[in-house]
Amino acid sequence: MSAGRVSSLAFTVTVSVAVGLGALGMLAVLALSGAPGTLFLATALAALPVVPLVACYLWLDRYEPEPRALLAAGLLWGGFVATAAALVIQGIGGLFVGVGDDASLAVVAPVTEELSKGLFLVLLLWWRRDELDGVLDGIVYAGMVGIGFAFVENILYLAAAYDGTDGTGPGGTTALTTTFVLRCLLSPFAHPLFTTFTGIGVGLAIASRSGAVRVLAPLGGYALAVLAHGLWNGSTLVGGGSGFLVVYVVLALPALAALVALALWMRRSERRMLAAALADAASRGLLPASDIPWLVDLRARRVARRHARAGGGRAAEQAMRAYQQAAIELGFLHHRFLRGTPPPDFAARGQAYVARIGSVRPRIALPGQVVPTR
């Protein structure tokens, strides 16, 4: 078995076991958090921001879509492993280190929660680094973990608000509505935003040729994630809520806007990078240069698939999809080769993509060509 397959298997086994154990623990915690009706209502409300948030990250991820199984693993890790690990670490720490509620909220929670969320990104960097091509991939995976974490955490907060066990009042519909507005409408981006800093650090580590950067970038990203999370939580302790409003308007929203702008810029830069990498690959005879405009533009890709389907049916469309995917994967891999940061299995993966391109390309036709008959 190749080293790449061993690493992939190690990642799959580790994440699967961790998700299974975390799910058992968190389902037990959820079962003890309220009556079935309360939990059903809290779950339904907590799920509302999940779909639009996931859709945003999938939209960012369209140039080289990450494996859906890995994205789902990120959601499950955030929802079950990270939440369970954070609860356990905070609980054990509380037995040995006396901290007040305020210190726990402002310091302990950010440190433990960002550590437990960021561990998934570290495992990707360690065992599945072939799936990470740069900062944008780090942002996407971090977002998935953060969404999963926020979903389960919001269930707990909403149930506690309704039951009146959150320490803020008698509970009921009013308390539930307030918590829903604050957590699910005004700040559903909070946990994805915090963990994005770790994701950026991991993305920088993948793209760097410097050994120091590969170590320090993820650590620096984690430190920024903890700082942002700590400021967010700590602001709720200042001025009876006015501190939170200041941090939300002055820091959180601008930080969110800056990260969105960064993600969009990285998405646009992927097109330029892909075009340059594929042009170099074409000069080496790995694919036709005339195909590149139909590969680097998202709209052109859709047009090519429609053209293939119109001329050759669903089978031709699937062949076009396979060709596009192999060529795009080759482009990202070749970019890492040109930068001097190829993955260890670069040669084997490159040969596999070239072989796939060679087997599929004779069976497809781009617009302006005739779909080959068989």
HUSULUR-V519923 format. One record per run of one state. SS is the DSSP state (@ for helix, = for strand, . for the rest). FROM is the first residue (numbers start at 1). TO is the last residue. Records with the same first field share a line. If there is no record, write none. Layout:
# HUSULUR-V519923
SS=FROM-TO / FROM-TO
This chain:
# HUSULUR-V519923
.=1-2 / 32-35 / 61-67 / 97-100 / 128-128 / 132-134 / 164-172 / 187-189 / 208-210 / 236-238 / 284-288 / 292-292 / 297-297 / 340-345 / 362-374
@=3-31 / 36-60 / 68-96 / 101-127 / 129-131 / 135-163 / 173-186 / 190-207 / 211-235 / 239-283 / 289-291 / 293-296 / 298-339 / 346-361
